[in-house]
Amino acid sequence: MSNTRRAQPRLVPSPRGGVLSVEVSGAPDGRPVFLMHGTPGSRSGPRPRSIVLYRMGVRLISYDRPGYGDSTRVPGRLVRDAADDVAAIADDLGLETFAVIGRSGGGPHALACAALLPGRVTRTAALVSIAPPDAPGLAWFDGMAKGNTSDYEVADRDIALFTQRLLERADHVRRDPRILMDALRGELRDSDLRVIDDAAFRRHITDTYVEAMRYGGHGWVDDALAFRRDWGFELSGVDTEVLLWHGADDSFSPVGHTEWLASQLKQVEVQIQADTAHFGAMEILPQALAWVIADA
């Protein structure tokens, strides 16, 4: 994974006002793939080094969702709004078609692109994604870590209180990003601990958190609230092939969420990996990239 200093972002006009902060890496003439970051996260999140992307023939496009990094906040945004953002960035870059990958909190946003940009999205991958809050037959909180469950329950009950608490947490993380990683340790499985104990990865992910919270934690708040609202699209509208990958031991986005998503999609390949948890999605990203460009 790359941990080098990032270039200045490309600022693209947002369809809802302000700008979207975009970063492009890899092969300039490669197959375009949008990478939707996790929650919290930013365009600088972990990904293969540019030389690896170049050799794969991938032109990787990542951007800060509104409220993160240098992207202008859009209060009350929905998951579906990501499709408009991606379309605006693709138009700015002169791209007609592209693939999309979403990791963790980026998963729902990648699926929104697949559903709402027919003819433009070629293939989609959602890694350790959550399911919609109203998913019929899914016990949404089953198997979920106590910290996540508590946060979402507060968000459902009292948005103002949830916002206040998360903004305070984001301020602490911005000043010392190790706080978030340390807070997660008690709820991580052994396979996740192995990933985050890698010094290079840990440094990269903490740098990503600093970038995400540069101007506060509103992106984090808006992501969480969007996940617990109607997503604004139907999974039945996804006509392209989708890869769903999940670590079997994930306690942040339980594997039942991916199993439910799979039941709603028309063309889906499901990979559930044993002895792997949430951060395993970082390690398998190169395989997911190879999958989404395989039909190109």
C-alpha positions as CSV (number, residue, x, y, z in Angstrom):
1,M,0.0,0.0,0.0
2,S,1.2,3.5,-0.8
3,N,2.1,5.9,2.0
4,T,3.9,8.6,0.0
5,R,2.9,12.3,0.2
6,R,0.0,13.1,-2.0
7,A,-0.2,15.5,-4.8
8,Q,-2.5,18.5,-4.6
9,P,-6.1,17.4,-5.3
10,R,-8.0,18.2,-8.5
11,L,-11.0,20.3,-7.5
12,V,-14.1,19.5,-9.5
13,P,-17.4,21.5,-9.2
14,S,-19.9,19.6,-7.1
15,P,-23.4,19.1,-8.5
16,R,-24.7,20.5,-5.2
17,G,-22.4,23.5,-5.0
18,G,-18.8,23.9,-3.8
19,V,-16.2,21.4,-4.9
20,L,-15.2,17.7,-4.8
21,S,-11.6,17.0,-4.0
22,V,-10.3,14.3,-6.4
23,E,-7.0,12.4,-6.7
24,V,-6.0,10.3,-9.8
25,S,-3.2,7.8,-9.6
26,G,-1.8,4.8,-11.6
27,A,-1.7,4.5,-15.4
28,P,-2.9,7.7,-17.2
29,D,-4.3,5.6,-20.1
30,G,-5.4,2.7,-17.8
31,R,-8.9,1.4,-17.2
32,P,-10.7,3.9,-15.0
33,V,-11.8,2.7,-11.6
34,F,-13.4,4.9,-8.9
35,L,-12.4,3.9,-5.3
36,M,-15.0,4.9,-2.7
37,H,-13.3,5.3,0.7
38,G,-14.5,4.0,4.1
39,T,-16.1,5.7,7.1
40,P,-14.4,7.8,8.2
41,G,-12.0,8.2,5.3
42,S,-10.6,10.4,2.5
43,R,-9.3,10.2,-1.0
44,S,-5.8,9.4,0.4
45,G,-7.0,6.1,1.9
46,P,-4.9,2.9,1.5
47,R,-4.5,1.6,-2.1
48,P,-1.8,-0.1,-4.1
49,R,1.2,2.0,-5.0
50,S,1.0,4.0,-8.3
51,I,3.6,1.7,-9.9
52,V,1.5,-1.4,-9.0
53,L,-1.6,0.4,-10.5
54,Y,0.4,1.3,-13.6
55,R,1.5,-2.3,-14.1
56,M,-2.1,-3.5,-13.7
57,G,-3.3,-0.9,-16.2
58,V,-5.6,0.8,-13.7
59,R,-6.3,4.6,-13.6
60,L,-7.5,4.9,-10.0
61,I,-9.8,7.8,-9.1
62,S,-10.6,8.6,-5.5
63,Y,-12.3,11.6,-4.0
64,D,-13.3,12.9,-0.6
65,R,-17.1,12.5,0.0
66,P,-18.7,15.8,0.8
67,G,-17.7,17.0,4.3
68,Y,-14.4,15.1,4.3
69,G,-11.0,16.6,3.4
70,D,-11.3,19.4,0.8
71,S,-14.8,18.5,-0.5
72,T,-17.5,20.9,0.4
73,R,-20.0,19.6,2.9
74,V,-23.6,18.8,1.8
75,P,-25.8,18.6,4.9
76,G,-28.4,15.9,4.7
77,R,-26.8,14.1,1.8
78,L,-28.1,10.6,0.9
79,V,-26.2,7.5,-0.2
80,R,-27.7,7.9,-3.7
81,D,-26.0,11.3,-4.1
82,A,-22.7,9.6,-4.6
83,A,-23.8,8.7,-8.1
84,D,-24.2,12.4,-9.0
85,D,-20.7,13.1,-7.6
86,V,-19.1,10.3,-9.5
87,A,-20.8,11.3,-12.7
88,A,-19.6,14.9,-12.3
89,I,-16.0,13.8,-11.7
90,A,-16.2,11.4,-14.7
91,D,-17.5,14.1,-16.9
92,D,-14.7,16.4,-15.8
93,L,-12.1,13.8,-16.6
94,G,-13.7,13.0,-19.9
95,L,-14.7,9.4,-18.9
96,E,-17.8,7.8,-20.5
97,T,-17.5,4.4,-18.7
98,F,-15.7,3.2,-15.6
99,A,-15.7,0.6,-12.8
100,V,-16.4,1.3,-9.1
101,I,-15.1,-0.2,-5.9
102,G,-16.4,0.7,-2.4
103,R,-14.7,-0.4,0.8
104,S,-16.6,-0.5,4.1
105,G,-18.6,2.7,4.2
106,G,-17.8,3.2,0.5
107,G,-19.7,0.0,-0.3
108,P,-23.3,1.5,-0.3
109,H,-22.0,4.4,-2.3
110,A,-20.5,2.1,-4.9
111,L,-23.8,0.2,-5.2
112,A,-25.6,3.6,-5.7
113,C,-23.4,4.2,-8.7
114,A,-24.1,0.8,-10.1
115,A,-27.9,1.3,-9.7
116,L,-28.1,4.9,-10.9
117,L,-25.5,5.2,-13.6
118,P,-26.6,2.5,-16.1
119,G,-24.5,2.3,-19.2
120,R,-21.6,4.1,-17.4
121,V,-20.6,1.7,-14.6
122,T,-19.1,-1.5,-16.1
123,R,-18.5,-3.6,-13.0
124,T,-18.8,-2.9,-9.3
125,A,-17.2,-4.4,-6.1
126,A,-18.4,-3.8,-2.6
127,L,-16.0,-4.9,0.1
128,V,-17.2,-5.4,3.7
129,S,-20.3,-3.3,2.9
130,I,-23.3,-2.8,5.2
131,A,-26.9,-3.3,4.0
132,P,-29.7,-0.8,4.0
133,P,-31.3,-0.1,7.5
134,D,-34.7,-1.4,6.4
135,A,-33.4,-4.6,4.8
136,P,-36.3,-7.1,5.2
137,G,-35.4,-10.2,7.1
138,L,-31.9,-8.9,8.2
139,A,-31.2,-8.4,11.9
140,W,-29.1,-5.3,11.2
141,F,-27.2,-5.2,14.5
142,D,-26.6,-8.9,14.9
143,G,-22.8,-9.6,15.2
144,M,-21.9,-5.9,15.2
145,A,-19.3,-4.5,17.6
146,K,-20.7,-2.7,20.6
147,G,-19.1,0.6,19.6
148,N,-20.8,0.7,16.2
149,T,-24.1,-0.5,17.6
150,S,-24.1,2.2,20.3
151,D,-23.3,4.9,17.8
152,Y,-26.0,3.9,15.3
153,E,-28.6,3.6,18.1
154,V,-27.9,7.1,19.3
155,A,-28.1,8.4,15.8
156,D,-31.5,6.8,15.4
157,R,-32.8,8.2,18.7
158,D,-31.2,11.7,18.9
159,I,-29.4,13.2,15.9
160,A,-28.3,16.3,17.8
161,L,-26.7,14.3,20.5
162,F,-25.1,11.9,18.0
163,T,-23.7,14.8,16.0
164,Q,-22.3,16.5,19.1
165,R,-20.5,13.3,20.3
166,L,-19.1,12.4,16.9
167,L,-17.8,16.0,16.2
168,E,-16.1,15.9,19.5
169,R,-14.5,12.5,18.7
170,A,-13.5,13.8,15.3
171,D,-11.7,16.7,16.9
172,H,-9.7,14.4,19.2
173,V,-8.9,12.2,16.2
174,R,-7.7,15.1,14.1
175,R,-5.3,16.1,16.8
176,D,-4.1,12.6,17.6
177,P,-5.3,10.0,15.0
178,R,-3.9,7.2,17.0
179,I,-6.8,7.6,19.4
180,L,-9.2,6.1,16.9
181,M,-7.0,3.1,16.1
182,D,-6.4,2.5,19.8
183,A,-10.1,2.7,20.6
184,L,-10.8,0.1,18.0
185,R,-8.3,-2.4,19.3
186,G,-10.6,-3.9,22.0
187,E,-13.1,-4.9,19.3
188,L,-10.7,-6.1,16.6
189,R,-10.3,-9.8,15.7
190,D,-6.8,-11.3,15.6
191,S,-6.7,-11.0,11.8
192,D,-7.5,-7.3,11.9
193,L,-4.9,-6.7,14.6
194,R,-2.3,-8.3,12.4
195,V,-3.1,-5.8,9.6
196,I,-3.2,-2.6,11.8
197,D,0.0,-3.6,13.6
198,D,1.9,-3.3,10.4
199,A,3.8,0.0,10.9
200,A,3.4,1.3,7.3
201,F,-0.3,0.5,7.2
202,R,-0.9,2.1,10.6
203,R,0.9,5.3,9.5
204,H,-1.1,5.5,6.3
205,I,-4.5,5.0,7.9
206,T,-3.8,7.6,10.6
207,D,-2.7,10.0,7.9
208,T,-5.9,9.3,6.2
209,Y,-7.9,10.1,9.3
210,V,-6.1,13.4,9.7
211,E,-7.0,14.3,6.1
212,A,-10.6,13.3,6.6
213,M,-11.0,15.5,9.7
214,R,-9.1,18.4,8.3
215,Y,-12.0,20.8,8.7
216,G,-14.0,18.8,11.3
217,G,-16.0,15.7,11.5
218,H,-19.1,16.5,9.5
219,G,-18.3,14.1,6.7
220,W,-18.2,11.3,9.3
221,V,-21.6,12.5,10.8
222,D,-23.2,12.7,7.4
223,D,-22.0,9.3,6.3
224,A,-23.4,7.7,9.5
225,L,-26.8,9.4,9.2
226,A,-27.0,8.5,5.5
227,F,-26.5,4.8,6.3
228,R,-29.5,4.8,8.6
229,R,-31.8,6.7,6.2
230,D,-33.4,5.4,3.1
231,W,-30.5,5.0,0.6
232,G,-32.6,6.5,-2.2
233,F,-32.2,3.7,-4.8
234,E,-33.2,0.1,-5.2
235,L,-30.7,-2.7,-5.5
236,S,-33.0,-4.3,-8.1
237,G,-31.9,-1.5,-10.3
238,V,-28.3,-2.8,-10.5
239,D,-27.9,-4.5,-13.9
240,T,-24.1,-4.9,-14.0
241,E,-22.0,-7.6,-12.4
242,V,-21.1,-7.1,-8.7
243,L,-18.4,-8.6,-6.6
244,L,-19.3,-8.8,-2.9
245,W,-16.3,-9.6,-0.6
246,H,-16.4,-10.1,3.1
247,G,-14.2,-11.4,5.9
248,A,-16.1,-14.0,7.8
249,D,-15.0,-12.7,11.2
250,D,-16.0,-9.0,10.6
251,S,-17.6,-7.4,13.6
252,F,-17.9,-3.9,12.2
253,S,-19.9,-4.8,9.1
254,P,-21.2,-8.3,9.9
255,V,-21.1,-10.8,7.1
256,G,-24.9,-11.2,7.2
257,H,-25.0,-7.8,5.5
258,T,-23.2,-9.0,2.4
259,E,-25.3,-12.2,2.4
260,W,-28.4,-10.1,2.3
261,L,-27.1,-7.8,-0.4
262,A,-26.3,-10.9,-2.5
263,S,-29.9,-12.0,-2.2
264,Q,-31.0,-8.7,-3.8
265,L,-28.7,-8.5,-6.8
266,K,-29.1,-10.1,-10.2
267,Q,-25.5,-10.7,-11.3
268,V,-23.4,-11.3,-8.2
269,E,-20.2,-13.1,-7.2
270,V,-19.9,-13.6,-3.4
271,Q,-16.5,-14.2,-1.8
272,I,-16.5,-14.8,2.0
273,Q,-13.0,-15.4,3.3
274,A,-12.5,-17.4,6.5
275,D,-10.1,-16.3,9.2
276,T,-10.4,-12.7,7.9
277,A,-12.2,-9.7,9.3
278,H,-12.9,-6.0,8.4
279,F,-9.4,-4.8,7.5
280,G,-8.8,-7.7,5.2
281,A,-10.5,-5.6,2.6
282,M,-7.3,-3.6,2.4
283,E,-5.3,-6.6,1.6
284,I,-7.5,-8.0,-1.2
285,L,-8.0,-4.6,-3.0
286,P,-5.6,-5.6,-5.8
287,Q,-7.7,-8.7,-6.5
288,A,-10.8,-6.6,-6.5
289,L,-9.3,-4.2,-8.9
290,A,-8.3,-7.0,-11.3
291,W,-11.9,-8.3,-11.1
292,V,-13.6,-5.0,-12.0
293,I,-11.4,-4.4,-15.0
294,A,-11.5,-8.1,-16.2
295,D,-14.3,-7.5,-18.7
296,A,-12.9,-4.3,-20.1
